[in-house]
Amino acid sequence: MQTNISELRKKIGITQEELAEKVGVTRQTIISLEAARYNPSLLLARNITVALKQKYIENVFDIK
Amino acid sequence: MIGKSHWFKRRKYSGWGVVPATWQGWVYTVVMISPLVFLSFVQVNEAVPAILIIWVIVFAIDMADIMIRLPQDERERQHEATAERNALWVILAVLATGIAFETAQTAVKGKDILVDPVIIIAILAGLIAKAATNWYLDRHN
C-alpha cells in the first residue's frame, strides 16, 4: 500500500507531530504510515483523510 | 485516582509494566515508593504494618488504573498484543519442556513425580483467561 500522507501533509503545512495529535496517534505511527510500513484501520484512514483536508480515502491511500 | 497515565509509558524492552515518561511520573514514583522503603526499615509502632499494607494496596490499585488508562494508538496495541503473545509462547514452551524433563528424570530414577502445583495453577489460570477473552471478543467484536 502506498500513501500520499507526506506530500499532502507538507502541502497543508503541518508537521508529523501535529497530524499525530489531530488523529490521536503517536508520531511514530505517522512515520510508519508515511513509510507505508503500517496498514491503518478504516477509522484511522478516514481520520487522516479528514485531517489532510481530502474528500476521498483513495486520495491519501493507494491500495493495490 | 492519584497518578495520571500520561506520566508513564509502557515498558517495551525491559519487562512488563510502566516506566515514568515525565518528571511528574518520577515524582509520583518517588513519593509512592519512599514511604514503603522508610516504613519497612523503621519500626515506629504497631500500626506501621497496617499502614504499610494499606499503602501497598492503594499503590497497586493506582498502578493498575494507570496501566489500564495508558494512552495507546492502534499500532501500539497491535505491537503489544504480538509481543505479549510471543512472550507467552516462550514462557509456555520453557515450562512445558521443564516439566517434561523433570518428569522424565524423576521417572527414570524411580521416584515420585513432583510438579510444583503453582505452575499447573498458573497454566490453568492462563487457559481460563484466554477462553474468557475469546468468549468476550466473539460476542462484542
N, CA and C atoms of all chains as a GROMACS GRO file, in nm:
protein
  615
    1MET      N    1   0.084  -0.120   0.000
    1MET     CA    2   0.000   0.000   0.000
    1MET      C    3   0.088   0.125   0.000
    2GLN      N    4   0.064   0.214  -0.094
    2GLN     CA    5   0.136   0.341  -0.100
    2GLN      C    6   0.052   0.450  -0.034
    3THR      N    7   0.116   0.552   0.020
    3THR     CA    8   0.039   0.663   0.076
    3THR      C    9   0.094   0.796   0.028
    4ASN      N   10   0.008   0.895   0.024
    4ASN     CA   11   0.049   1.031  -0.011
    4ASN      C   12   0.048   1.121   0.113
    5ILE      N   13   0.054   1.061   0.230
    5ILE     CA   14   0.041   1.138   0.354
    5ILE      C   15   0.148   1.248   0.362
    6SER      N   16   0.272   1.210   0.335
    6SER     CA   17   0.382   1.306   0.348
    6SER      C   18   0.361   1.428   0.258
    7GLU      N   19   0.326   1.402   0.131
    7GLU     CA   20   0.307   1.513   0.034
    7GLU      C   21   0.189   1.600   0.076
    8LEU      N   22   0.078   1.537   0.110
    8LEU     CA   23  -0.043   1.612   0.147
    8LEU      C   24  -0.022   1.690   0.277
    9ARG      N   25   0.052   1.630   0.369
    9ARG     CA   26   0.080   1.696   0.497
    9ARG      C   27   0.164   1.822   0.474
   10LYS      N   28   0.267   1.809   0.390
   10LYS     CA   29   0.353   1.924   0.361
   10LYS      C   30   0.276   2.032   0.286
   11LYS      N   31   0.183   1.986   0.201
   11LYS     CA   32   0.103   2.080   0.122
   11LYS      C   33   0.020   2.172   0.212
   12ILE      N   34  -0.035   2.114   0.322
   12ILE     CA   35  -0.117   2.199   0.411
   12ILE      C   36  -0.033   2.256   0.527
   13GLY      N   37   0.095   2.226   0.526
   13GLY     CA   38   0.188   2.287   0.620
   13GLY      C   39   0.175   2.243   0.765
   14ILE      N   40   0.157   2.114   0.786
   14ILE     CA   41   0.157   2.066   0.926
   14ILE      C   42   0.268   1.961   0.945
   15THR      N   43   0.314   1.952   1.067
   15THR     CA   44   0.422   1.857   1.098
   15THR      C   45   0.363   1.719   1.129
   16GLN      N   46   0.452   1.621   1.135
   16GLN     CA   47   0.408   1.484   1.172
   16GLN      C   48   0.346   1.485   1.311
   17GLU      N   49   0.407   1.562   1.402
   17GLU     CA   50   0.358   1.573   1.539
   17GLU      C   51   0.216   1.630   1.542
   18GLU      N   52   0.192   1.734   1.461
   18GLU     CA   53   0.059   1.797   1.458
   18GLU      C   54  -0.045   1.703   1.398
   19LEU      N   55  -0.007   1.632   1.292
   19LEU     CA   56  -0.100   1.536   1.232
   19LEU      C   57  -0.132   1.424   1.332
   20ALA      N   58  -0.028   1.378   1.401
   20ALA     CA   59  -0.046   1.272   1.502
   20ALA      C   60  -0.145   1.318   1.610
   21GLU      N   61  -0.127   1.441   1.654
   21GLU     CA   62  -0.216   1.497   1.758
   21GLU      C   63  -0.360   1.505   1.707
   22LYS      N   64  -0.376   1.548   1.582
   22LYS     CA   65  -0.510   1.564   1.524
   22LYS      C   66  -0.586   1.432   1.517
   23VAL      N   67  -0.515   1.324   1.483
   23VAL     CA   68  -0.583   1.196   1.463
   23VAL      C   69  -0.570   1.101   1.583
   24GLY      N   70  -0.502   1.148   1.687
   24GLY     CA   71  -0.493   1.069   1.811
   24GLY      C   72  -0.402   0.949   1.807
   25VAL      N   73  -0.288   0.964   1.739
   25VAL     CA   74  -0.188   0.857   1.740
   25VAL      C   75  -0.052   0.918   1.775
   26THR      N   76   0.050   0.832   1.785
   26THR     CA   77   0.184   0.883   1.814
   26THR      C   78   0.253   0.926   1.684
   27ARG      N   79   0.358   1.006   1.699
   27ARG     CA   80   0.433   1.049   1.581
   27ARG      C   81   0.496   0.928   1.512
   28GLN      N   82   0.534   0.829   1.591
   28GLN     CA   83   0.594   0.708   1.537
   28GLN      C   84   0.497   0.637   1.441
   29THR      N   85   0.369   0.640   1.474
   29THR     CA   86   0.269   0.577   1.386
   29THR      C   87   0.258   0.654   1.254
   30ILE      N   88   0.265   0.787   1.261
   30ILE     CA   89   0.262   0.867   1.137
   30ILE      C   90   0.385   0.835   1.052
   31ILE      N   91   0.501   0.821   1.117
   31ILE     CA   92   0.624   0.788   1.044
   31ILE      C   93   0.607   0.652   0.974
   32SER      N   94   0.551   0.554   1.046
   32SER     CA   95   0.528   0.421   0.987
   32SER      C   96   0.429   0.426   0.872
   33LEU      N   97   0.326   0.510   0.888
   33LEU     CA   98   0.226   0.524   0.782
   33LEU      C   99   0.288   0.589   0.657
   34GLU      N  100   0.366   0.693   0.678
   34GLU     CA  101   0.428   0.762   0.564
   34GLU      C  102   0.525   0.671   0.490
   35ALA      N  103   0.589   0.581   0.566
   35ALA     CA  104   0.683   0.488   0.504
   35ALA      C  105   0.611   0.363   0.450
   36ALA      N  106   0.478   0.362   0.460
   36ALA     CA  107   0.394   0.251   0.414
   36ALA      C  108   0.433   0.119   0.481
   37ARG      N  109   0.473   0.127   0.608
   37ARG     CA  110   0.508   0.006   0.682
   37ARG      C  111   0.390  -0.045   0.764
   38TYR      N  112   0.290   0.040   0.782
   38TYR     CA  113   0.176   0.002   0.867
   38TYR      C  114   0.044   0.027   0.794
   39ASN      N  115  -0.044  -0.074   0.796
   39ASN     CA  116  -0.176  -0.060   0.735
   39ASN      C  117  -0.274  -0.014   0.842
   40PRO      N  118  -0.330   0.108   0.829
   40PRO     CA  119  -0.419   0.159   0.934
   40PRO      C  120  -0.557   0.096   0.928
   41SER      N  121  -0.632   0.113   1.037
   41SER     CA  122  -0.772   0.072   1.037
   41SER      C  123  -0.850   0.168   0.947
   42LEU      N  124  -0.970   0.129   0.913
   42LEU     CA  125  -1.054   0.214   0.828
   42LEU      C  126  -1.081   0.348   0.897
   43LEU      N  127  -1.102   0.342   1.029
   43LEU     CA  128  -1.130   0.463   1.106
   43LEU      C  129  -1.012   0.560   1.104
   44LEU      N  130  -0.891   0.505   1.125
   44LEU     CA  131  -0.772   0.591   1.125
   44LEU      C  132  -0.748   0.647   0.985
   45ALA      N  133  -0.768   0.564   0.882
   45ALA     CA  134  -0.750   0.610   0.745
   45ALA      C  135  -0.846   0.725   0.715
   46ARG      N  136  -0.969   0.712   0.762
   46ARG     CA  137  -1.070   0.816   0.742
   46ARG      C  138  -1.032   0.943   0.818
   47ASN      N  139  -0.985   0.928   0.942
   47ASN     CA  140  -0.945   1.044   1.022
   47ASN      C  141  -0.827   1.118   0.959
   48ILE      N  142  -0.734   1.043   0.904
   48ILE     CA  143  -0.617   1.105   0.838
   48ILE      C  144  -0.662   1.178   0.713
   49THR      N  145  -0.753   1.116   0.639
   49THR     CA  146  -0.807   1.179   0.517
   49THR      C  147  -0.871   1.313   0.551
   50VAL      N  148  -0.951   1.315   0.658
   50VAL     CA  149  -1.018   1.439   0.701
   50VAL      C  150  -0.915   1.542   0.748
   51ALA      N  151  -0.816   1.496   0.827
   51ALA     CA  152  -0.713   1.586   0.880
   51ALA      C  153  -0.631   1.648   0.768
   52LEU      N  154  -0.615   1.573   0.658
   52LEU     CA  155  -0.536   1.625   0.545
   52LEU      C  156  -0.625   1.698   0.444
   53LYS      N  157  -0.749   1.726   0.486
   53LYS     CA  158  -0.845   1.803   0.407
   53LYS      C  159  -0.873   1.739   0.270
   54GLN      N  160  -0.883   1.608   0.270
   54GLN     CA  161  -0.914   1.536   0.147
   54GLN      C  162  -1.055   1.479   0.156
   55LYS      N  163  -1.117   1.461   0.039
   55LYS     CA  164  -1.254   1.411   0.036
   55LYS      C  165  -1.259   1.259   0.035
   56TYR      N  166  -1.166   1.197  -0.036
   56TYR     CA  167  -1.169   1.051  -0.052
   56TYR      C  168  -1.044   0.985   0.007
   57ILE      N  169  -1.065   0.870   0.068
   57ILE     CA  170  -0.953   0.793   0.126
   57ILE      C  171  -0.852   0.757   0.015
   58GLU      N  172  -0.904   0.731  -0.105
   58GLU     CA  173  -0.818   0.692  -0.217
   58GLU      C  174  -0.716   0.800  -0.253
   59ASN      N  175  -0.748   0.925  -0.217
   59ASN     CA  176  -0.653   1.034  -0.245
   59ASN      C  177  -0.530   1.024  -0.154
   60VAL      N  178  -0.549   0.960  -0.039
   60VAL     CA  179  -0.440   0.951   0.060
   60VAL      C  180  -0.374   0.813   0.056
   61PHE      N  181  -0.456   0.710   0.047
   61PHE     CA  182  -0.404   0.572   0.049
   61PHE      C  183  -0.429   0.506  -0.086
   62ASP      N  184  -0.322   0.454  -0.143
   62ASP     CA  185  -0.333   0.386  -0.272
   62ASP      C  186  -0.321   0.236  -0.248
   63ILE      N  187  -0.437   0.169  -0.242
   63ILE     CA  188  -0.438   0.026  -0.212
   63ILE      C  189  -0.426  -0.054  -0.341
   64LYS      N  190  -0.320  -0.132  -0.351
   64LYS     CA  191  -0.301  -0.214  -0.473
   64LYS      C  192  -0.292  -0.361  -0.436
   65MET      N  193  -0.810   0.871   4.014
   65MET     CA  194  -0.705   0.814   4.101
   65MET      C  195  -0.591   0.916   4.118
   66ILE      N  196  -0.481   0.872   4.180
   66ILE     CA  197  -0.374   0.967   4.216
   66ILE      C  198  -0.285   0.999   4.095
   67GLY      N  199  -0.228   0.895   4.034
   67GLY     CA  200  -0.137   0.915   3.922
   67GLY      C  201  -0.211   0.930   3.790
   68LYS      N  202  -0.146   0.998   3.696
   68LYS     CA  203  -0.205   1.016   3.562
   68LYS      C  204  -0.131   0.926   3.462
   69SER      N  205  -0.209   0.862   3.374
   69SER     CA  206  -0.149   0.765   3.283
   69SER      C  207  -0.049   0.828   3.186
   70HIS      N  208  -0.073   0.956   3.150
   70HIS     CA  209   0.019   1.018   3.053
   70HIS      C  210   0.155   1.054   3.116
   71TRP      N  211   0.171   1.030   3.245
   71TRP     CA  212   0.302   1.049   3.309
   71TRP      C  213   0.392   0.929   3.283
   72PHE      N  214   0.334   0.822   3.230
   72PHE     CA  215   0.408   0.696   3.215
   72PHE      C  216   0.404   0.647   3.072
   73LYS      N  217   0.495   0.554   3.041
   73LYS     CA  218   0.489   0.485   2.911
   73LYS      C  219   0.508   0.336   2.936
   74ARG      N  220   0.459   0.260   2.840
   74ARG     CA  221   0.466   0.115   2.852
   74ARG      C  222   0.612   0.068   2.844
   75ARG      N  223   0.647  -0.024   2.931
   75ARG     CA  224   0.781  -0.081   2.928
   75ARG      C  225   0.788  -0.177   2.809
   76LYS      N  226   0.876  -0.150   2.713
   76LYS     CA  227   0.879  -0.230   2.591
   76LYS      C  228   0.997  -0.326   2.584
   77TYR      N  229   1.111  -0.280   2.632
   77TYR     CA  230   1.234  -0.359   2.613
   77TYR      C  231   1.291  -0.417   2.742
   78SER      N  232   1.229  -0.390   2.854
   78SER     CA  233   1.291  -0.437   2.980
   78SER      C  234   1.187  -0.499   3.074
   79GLY      N  235   1.095  -0.575   3.018
   79GLY     CA  236   0.999  -0.645   3.102
   79GLY      C  237   0.858  -0.593   3.086
   80TRP      N  238   0.781  -0.603   3.195
   80TRP     CA  239   0.641  -0.564   3.189
   80TRP      C  240   0.617  -0.441   3.277
   81GLY      N  241   0.498  -0.382   3.262
   81GLY     CA  242   0.464  -0.267   3.346
   81GLY      C  243   0.489  -0.135   3.276
   82VAL      N  244   0.506  -0.031   3.356
   82VAL     CA  245   0.525   0.103   3.300
   82VAL      C  246   0.652   0.167   3.359
   83VAL      N  247   0.702   0.266   3.288
   83VAL     CA  248   0.814   0.346   3.339
   83VAL      C  249   0.775   0.493   3.330
   84PRO      N  250   0.826   0.577   3.421
   84PRO     CA  251   0.792   0.719   3.412
   84PRO      C  252   0.839   0.779   3.280
   85ALA      N  253   0.752   0.861   3.221
   85ALA     CA  254   0.786   0.926   3.094
   85ALA      C  255   0.802   1.077   3.112
   86THR      N  256   0.755   1.128   3.224
   86THR     CA  257   0.764   1.272   3.251
   86THR      C  258   0.817   1.292   3.394
   87TRP      N  259   0.851   1.418   3.426
   87TRP     CA  260   0.901   1.444   3.562
   87TRP      C  261   0.792   1.416   3.666
   88GLN      N  262   0.664   1.438   3.627
   88GLN     CA  263   0.555   1.408   3.721
   88GLN      C  264   0.552   1.259   3.755
   89GLY      N  265   0.582   1.176   3.653
   89GLY     CA  266   0.585   1.032   3.673
   89GLY      C  267   0.695   0.991   3.772
   90TRP      N  268   0.811   1.057   3.760
   90TRP     CA  269   0.922   1.029   3.852
   90TRP      C  270   0.887   1.074   3.993
   91VAL      N  271   0.826   1.194   4.005
   91VAL     CA  272   0.786   1.244   4.138
   91VAL      C  273   0.686   1.148   4.200
   92TYR      N  274   0.586   1.106   4.122
   92TYR     CA  275   0.485   1.011   4.171
   92TYR      C  276   0.552   0.883   4.221
   93THR      N  277   0.644   0.829   4.140
   93THR     CA  278   0.710   0.704   4.176
   93THR      C  279   0.788   0.719   4.307
   94VAL      N  280   0.863   0.828   4.318
   94VAL     CA  281   0.943   0.852   4.440
   94VAL      C  282   0.851   0.870   4.561
   95VAL      N  283   0.745   0.951   4.543
   95VAL     CA  284   0.652   0.978   4.653
   95VAL      C  285   0.582   0.849   4.699
   96MET      N  286   0.548   0.762   4.605
   96MET     CA  287   0.476   0.640   4.641
   96MET      C  288   0.568   0.533   4.699
   97ILE      N  289   0.693   0.528   4.651
   97ILE     CA  290   0.784   0.422   4.696
   97ILE      C  291   0.858   0.459   4.825
   98SER      N  292   0.895   0.586   4.842
   98SER     CA  293   0.977   0.621   4.960
   98SER      C  294   0.911   0.588   5.095
   99PRO      N  295   0.779   0.610   5.115
   99PRO     CA  296   0.721   0.568   5.244
   99PRO      C  297   0.732   0.417   5.266
  100LEU      N  298   0.722   0.339   5.157
  100LEU     CA  299   0.734   0.193   5.170
  100LEU      C  300   0.873   0.155   5.217
  101VAL      N  301   0.973   0.218   5.157
  101VAL     CA  302   1.112   0.190   5.194
  101VAL      C  303   1.136   0.235   5.339
  102PHE      N  304   1.089   0.357   5.371
  102PHE     CA  305   1.110   0.412   5.506
  102PHE      C  306   1.042   0.326   5.613
  103LEU      N  307   0.911   0.297   5.588
  103LEU     CA  308   0.834   0.223   5.690
  103LEU      C  309   0.879   0.078   5.706
  104SER      N  310   0.935   0.020   5.598
  104SER     CA  311   0.979  -0.118   5.611
  104SER      C  312   1.109  -0.130   5.691
  105PHE      N  313   1.182  -0.020   5.702
  105PHE     CA  314   1.306  -0.022   5.781
  105PHE      C  315   1.286   0.032   5.922
  106VAL      N  316   1.193   0.128   5.935
  106VAL     CA  317   1.174   0.192   6.065
  106VAL      C  318   1.048   0.138   6.131
  107GLN      N  319   1.065   0.070   6.242
  107GLN     CA  320   0.952   0.016   6.317
  107GLN      C  321   0.909   0.121   6.420
  108VAL      N  322   0.818   0.213   6.377
  108VAL     CA  323   0.778   0.324   6.465
  108VAL      C  324   0.686   0.272   6.576
  109ASN      N  325   0.576   0.208   6.536
  109ASN     CA  326   0.487   0.147   6.634
  109ASN      C  327   0.411   0.032   6.569
  110GLU      N  328   0.317  -0.027   6.642
  110GLU     CA  329   0.247  -0.146   6.593
  110GLU      C  330   0.158  -0.119   6.472
  111ALA      N  331   0.115   0.007   6.457
  111ALA     CA  332   0.024   0.042   6.347
  111ALA      C  333   0.094   0.047   6.212
  112VAL      N  334   0.227   0.050   6.215
  112VAL     CA  335   0.302   0.067   6.090
  112VAL      C  336   0.275  -0.044   5.987
  113PRO      N  337   0.278  -0.173   6.024
  113PRO     CA  338   0.250  -0.275   5.922
  113PRO      C  339   0.114  -0.257   5.855
  114ALA      N  340   0.012  -0.215   5.931
  114ALA     CA  341  -0.121  -0.193   5.873
  114ALA      C  342  -0.118  -0.078   5.773
  115ILE      N  343  -0.049   0.030   5.810
  115ILE     CA  344  -0.036   0.146   5.719
  115ILE      C  345   0.037   0.102   5.592
  116LEU      N  346   0.140   0.021   5.613
  116LEU     CA  347   0.220  -0.029   5.500
  116LEU      C  348   0.134  -0.110   5.403
  117ILE      N  349   0.051  -0.197   5.459
  117ILE     CA  350  -0.035  -0.283   5.375
  117ILE      C  351  -0.135  -0.197   5.297
  118ILE      N  352  -0.197  -0.100   5.368
  118ILE     CA  353  -0.294  -0.010   5.302
  118ILE      C  354  -0.225   0.068   5.190
  119TRP      N  355  -0.103   0.117   5.220
  119TRP     CA  356  -0.028   0.195   5.120
  119TRP      C  357   0.001   0.109   4.995
  120VAL      N  358   0.044  -0.016   5.020
  120VAL     CA  359   0.075  -0.107   4.908
  120VAL      C  360  -0.050  -0.133   4.824
  121ILE      N  361  -0.165  -0.154   4.891
  121ILE     CA  362  -0.291  -0.180   4.819
  121ILE      C  363  -0.329  -0.058   4.733
  122VAL      N  364  -0.321   0.062   4.795
  122VAL     CA  365  -0.355   0.185   4.721
  122VAL      C  366  -0.261   0.202   4.602
  123PHE      N  367  -0.132   0.179   4.624
  123PHE     CA  368  -0.032   0.191   4.519
  123PHE      C  369  -0.060   0.091   4.406
  124ALA      N  370  -0.092  -0.033   4.443
  124ALA     CA  371  -0.118  -0.138   4.343
  124ALA      C  372  -0.243  -0.104   4.260
  125ILE      N  373  -0.349  -0.058   4.328
  125ILE     CA  374  -0.472  -0.022   4.256
  125ILE      C  375  -0.446   0.096   4.162
  126ASP      N  376  -0.371   0.195   4.212
  126ASP     CA  377  -0.343   0.313   4.131
  126ASP      C  378  -0.256   0.278   4.010
  127MET      N  379  -0.158   0.189   4.030
  127MET     CA  380  -0.072   0.148   3.918
  127MET      C  381  -0.154   0.070   3.814
  128ALA      N  382  -0.246  -0.016   3.864
  128ALA     CA  383  -0.332  -0.092   3.772
  128ALA      C  384  -0.418   0.005   3.690
  129ASP      N  385  -0.470   0.109   3.757
  129ASP     CA  386  -0.551   0.211   3.690
  129ASP      C  387  -0.469   0.285   3.583
  130ILE      N  388  -0.345   0.318   3.620
  130ILE     CA  389  -0.256   0.388   3.525
  130ILE      C  390  -0.231   0.299   3.403
  131MET      N  391  -0.205   0.170   3.427
  131MET     CA  392  -0.174   0.079   3.317
  131MET      C  393  -0.295   0.058   3.225
  132ILE      N  394  -0.414   0.052   3.286
  132ILE     CA  395  -0.536   0.034   3.205
  132ILE      C  396  -0.562   0.158   3.119
  133ARG      N  397  -0.539   0.275   3.179
  133ARG     CA  398  -0.569   0.401   3.108
  133ARG      C  399  -0.455   0.452   3.021
  134LEU      N  400  -0.346   0.378   3.015
  134LEU     CA  401  -0.230   0.422   2.938
  134LEU      C  402  -0.270   0.450   2.792
  135PRO      N  403  -0.247   0.573   2.743
  135PRO     CA  404  -0.289   0.601   2.606
  135PRO      C  405  -0.208   0.519   2.505
  136GLN      N  406  -0.280   0.454   2.416
  136GLN     CA  407  -0.217   0.369   2.314
  136GLN      C  408  -0.292   0.385   2.184
  137ASP      N  409  -0.221   0.400   2.074
  137ASP     CA  410  -0.294   0.402   1.947
  137ASP      C  411  -0.302   0.259   1.893
  138GLU      N  412  -0.371   0.243   1.779
  138GLU     CA  413  -0.398   0.108   1.730
  138GLU      C  414  -0.270   0.032   1.693
  139ARG      N  415  -0.170   0.104   1.642
  139ARG     CA  416  -0.043   0.038   1.605
  139ARG      C  417   0.029  -0.012   1.730
  140GLU      N  418   0.030   0.070   1.837
  140GLU     CA  419   0.094   0.029   1.962
  140GLU      C  420   0.023  -0.091   2.024
  141ARG      N  421  -0.111  -0.090   2.016
  141ARG     CA  422  -0.189  -0.202   2.070
  141ARG      C  423  -0.156  -0.332   1.996
  142GLN      N  424  -0.143  -0.318   1.862
  142GLN     CA  425  -0.111  -0.434   1.779
  142GLN      C  426   0.028  -0.489   1.817
  143HIS      N  427   0.123  -0.396   1.833
  143HIS     CA  428   0.259  -0.437   1.869
  143HIS      C  429   0.261  -0.505   2.005
  144GLU      N  430   0.187  -0.445   2.101
  144GLU     CA  431   0.184  -0.501   2.237
  144GLU      C  432   0.124  -0.641   2.235
  145ALA      N  433   0.012  -0.657   2.161
  145ALA     CA  434  -0.054  -0.787   2.156
  145ALA      C  435   0.040  -0.894   2.099
  146THR      N  436   0.112  -0.860   1.993
  146THR     CA  437   0.204  -0.956   1.931
  146THR      C  438   0.320  -0.988   2.024
  147ALA      N  439   0.375  -0.884   2.087
  147ALA     CA  440   0.488  -0.906   2.178
  147ALA      C  441   0.447  -0.991   2.299
  148GLU      N  442   0.328  -0.963   2.355
  148GLU     CA  443   0.280  -1.039   2.470
  148GLU      C  444   0.252  -1.184   2.431
  149ARG      N  445   0.195  -1.205   2.312
  149ARG     CA  446   0.167  -1.341   2.265
  149ARG      C  447   0.298  -1.420   2.250
  150ASN      N  448   0.398  -1.355   2.189
  150ASN     CA  449   0.527  -1.423   2.170
  150ASN      C  450   0.592  -1.456   2.304
  151ALA      N  451   0.582  -1.360   2.398
  151ALA     CA  452   0.639  -1.383   2.532
  151ALA      C  453   0.570  -1.502   2.598
  152LEU      N  454   0.436  -1.507   2.585
  152LEU     CA  455   0.361  -1.617   2.646
  152LEU      C  456   0.399  -1.751   2.585
  153TRP      N  457   0.413  -1.756   2.453
  153TRP     CA  458   0.452  -1.881   2.387
  153TRP      C  459   0.587  -1.930   2.438
  154VAL      N  460   0.681  -1.837   2.452
  154VAL     CA  461   0.814  -1.876   2.500
  154VAL      C  462   0.806  -1.927   2.644
  155ILE      N  463   0.728  -1.857   2.728
  155ILE     CA  464   0.712  -1.899   2.868
  155ILE      C  465   0.651  -2.040   2.873
  156LEU      N  466   0.546  -2.062   2.794
  156LEU     CA  467   0.480  -2.193   2.793
  156LEU      C  468   0.573  -2.303   2.741
  157ALA      N  469   0.651  -2.270   2.638
  157ALA     CA  470   0.744  -2.369   2.581
  157ALA      C  471   0.849  -2.408   2.685
  158VAL      N  472   0.902  -2.308   2.756
  158VAL     CA  473   1.004  -2.336   2.859
  158VAL      C  474   0.943  -2.416   2.974
  159LEU      N  475   0.822  -2.378   3.017
  159LEU     CA  476   0.755  -2.450   3.126
  159LEU      C  477   0.727  -2.595   3.087
  160ALA      N  478   0.671  -2.614   2.966
  160ALA     CA  479   0.636  -2.749   2.920
  160ALA      C  480   0.762  -2.835   2.908
  161THR      N  481   0.870  -2.778   2.852
  161THR     CA  482   0.995  -2.852   2.838
  161THR      C  483   1.051  -2.888   2.976
  162GLY      N  484   1.048  -2.790   3.065
  162GLY     CA  485   1.100  -2.811   3.201
  162GLY      C  486   1.023  -2.919   3.275
  163ILE      N  487   0.890  -2.912   3.267
  163ILE     CA  488   0.805  -3.012   3.335
  163ILE      C  489   0.831  -3.151   3.275
  164ALA      N  490   0.839  -3.158   3.141
  164ALA     CA  491   0.863  -3.286   3.074
  164ALA      C  492   0.999  -3.344   3.115
  165PHE      N  493   1.100  -3.257   3.120
  165PHE     CA  494   1.235  -3.301   3.156
  165PHE      C  495   1.240  -3.352   3.300
  166GLU      N  496   1.180  -3.274   3.391
  166GLU     CA  497   1.181  -3.312   3.533
  166GLU      C  498   1.102  -3.441   3.555
  167THR      N  499   0.988  -3.453   3.484
  167THR     CA  500   0.905  -3.574   3.496
  167THR      C  501   0.983  -3.696   3.447
  168ALA      N  502   1.049  -3.681   3.330
  168ALA     CA  503   1.127  -3.792   3.275
  168ALA      C  504   1.241  -3.830   3.369
  169GLN      N  505   1.306  -3.727   3.422
  169GLN     CA  506   1.420  -3.750   3.512
  169GLN      C  507   1.378  -3.827   3.639
  170THR      N  508   1.266  -3.783   3.699
  170THR     CA  509   1.219  -3.850   3.822
  170THR      C  510   1.167  -3.990   3.790
  171ALA      N  511   1.107  -4.007   3.671
  171ALA     CA  512   1.055  -4.139   3.632
  171ALA      C  513   1.171  -4.238   3.614
  172VAL      N  514   1.279  -4.190   3.551
  172VAL     CA  515   1.396  -4.277   3.528
  172VAL      C  516   1.458  -4.319   3.661
  173LYS      N  517   1.460  -4.224   3.754
  173LYS     CA  518   1.519  -4.254   3.886
  173LYS      C  519   1.424  -4.335   3.974
  174GLY      N  520   1.302  -4.357   3.927
  174GLY     CA  521   1.204  -4.435   4.002
  174GLY      C  522   1.145  -4.363   4.121
  175LYS      N  523   1.153  -4.232   4.118
  175LYS     CA  524   1.097  -4.153   4.230
  175LYS      C  525   0.956  -4.105   4.193
  176ASP      N  526   0.885  -4.051   4.294
  176ASP     CA  527   0.753  -3.993   4.268
  176ASP      C  528   0.766  -3.867   4.182
  177ILE      N  529   0.672  -3.852   4.088
  177ILE     CA  530   0.676  -3.734   4.001
  177ILE      C  531   0.624  -3.613   4.079
  178LEU      N  532   0.709  -3.513   4.087
  178LEU     CA  533   0.670  -3.392   4.161
  178LEU      C  534   0.672  -3.270   4.069
  179VAL      N  535   0.556  -3.214   4.044
  179VAL     CA  536   0.549  -3.089   3.968
  179VAL      C  537   0.487  -2.985   4.060
  180ASP      N  538   0.551  -2.870   4.068
  180ASP     CA  539   0.502  -2.763   4.155
  180ASP      C  540   0.358  -2.727   4.115
  181PRO      N  541   0.260  -2.744   4.208
  181PRO     CA  542   0.120  -2.714   4.172
  181PRO      C  543   0.097  -2.570   4.130
  182VAL      N  544   0.183  -2.478   4.178
  182VAL     CA  545   0.168  -2.336   4.140
  182VAL      C  546   0.183  -2.321   3.988
  183ILE      N  547   0.275  -2.399   3.929
  183ILE     CA  548   0.297  -2.392   3.783
  183ILE      C  549   0.173  -2.440   3.710
  184ILE      N  550   0.115  -2.550   3.758
  184ILE     CA  551  -0.005  -2.606   3.695
  184ILE      C  552  -0.121  -2.506   3.709
  185ILE      N  553  -0.134  -2.449   3.828
  185ILE     CA  554  -0.242  -2.350   3.852
  185ILE      C  555  -0.223  -2.229   3.759
  186ALA      N  556  -0.098  -2.184   3.743
  186ALA     CA  557  -0.070  -2.068   3.656
  186ALA      C  558  -0.110  -2.098   3.512
  187ILE      N  559  -0.078  -2.219   3.465
  187ILE     CA  560  -0.114  -2.256   3.327
  187ILE      C  561  -0.266  -2.266   3.313
  188LEU      N  562  -0.332  -2.325   3.411
  188LEU     CA  563  -0.479  -2.336   3.407
  188LEU      C  564  -0.545  -2.197   3.412
  189ALA      N  565  -0.490  -2.108   3.495
  189ALA     CA  566  -0.544  -1.972   3.504
  189ALA      C  567  -0.528  -1.900   3.370
  190GLY      N  568  -0.414  -1.921   3.306
  190GLY     CA  569  -0.391  -1.862   3.173
  190GLY      C  570  -0.489  -1.915   3.072
  191LEU      N  571  -0.516  -2.047   3.080
  191LEU     CA  572  -0.612  -2.112   2.990
  191LEU      C  573  -0.752  -2.051   3.008
  192ILE      N  574  -0.790  -2.030   3.133
  192ILE     CA  575  -0.922  -1.970   3.162
  192ILE      C  576  -0.927  -1.826   3.110
  193ALA      N  577  -0.819  -1.751   3.134
  193ALA     CA  578  -0.814  -1.612   3.087
  193ALA      C  579  -0.826  -1.605   2.935
  194LYS      N  580  -0.758  -1.697   2.866
  194LYS     CA  581  -0.764  -1.699   2.720
  194LYS      C  582  -0.906  -1.731   2.672
  195ALA      N  583  -0.966  -1.834   2.732
  195ALA     CA  584  -1.101  -1.874   2.693
  195ALA      C  585  -1.201  -1.760   2.719
  196ALA      N  586  -1.188  -1.696   2.836
  196ALA     CA  587  -1.279  -1.586   2.870
  196ALA      C  588  -1.262  -1.469   2.774
  197THR      N  589  -1.137  -1.440   2.738
  197THR     CA  590  -1.111  -1.329   2.645
  197THR      C  591  -1.173  -1.359   2.508
  198ASN      N  592  -1.151  -1.482   2.459
  198ASN     CA  593  -1.208  -1.520   2.329
  198ASN      C  594  -1.360  -1.520   2.332
  199TRP      N  595  -1.415  -1.568   2.443
  199TRP     CA  596  -1.562  -1.571   2.458
  199TRP      C  597  -1.617  -1.428   2.452
  200TYR      N  598  -1.553  -1.336   2.524
  200TYR     CA  599  -1.597  -1.195   2.526
  200TYR      C  600  -1.582  -1.132   2.386
  201LEU      N  601  -1.464  -1.154   2.325
  201LEU     CA  602  -1.437  -1.090   2.196
  201LEU      C  603  -1.531  -1.144   2.085
  202ASP      N  604  -1.562  -1.273   2.090
  202ASP     CA  605  -1.653  -1.331   1.991
  202ASP      C  606  -1.791  -1.267   1.996
  203ARG      N  607  -1.829  -1.221   2.115
  203ARG     CA  608  -1.962  -1.162   2.130
  203ARG      C  609  -1.965  -1.011   2.114
  204HIS      N  610  -1.852  -0.945   2.136
  204HIS     CA  611  -1.853  -0.799   2.134
  204HIS      C  612  -1.767  -0.737   2.026
  205ASN      N  613  -1.697  -0.816   1.948
  205ASN     CA  614  -1.607  -0.756   1.848
  205ASN      C  615  -1.615  -0.833   1.716
   0.00000   0.00000   0.00000
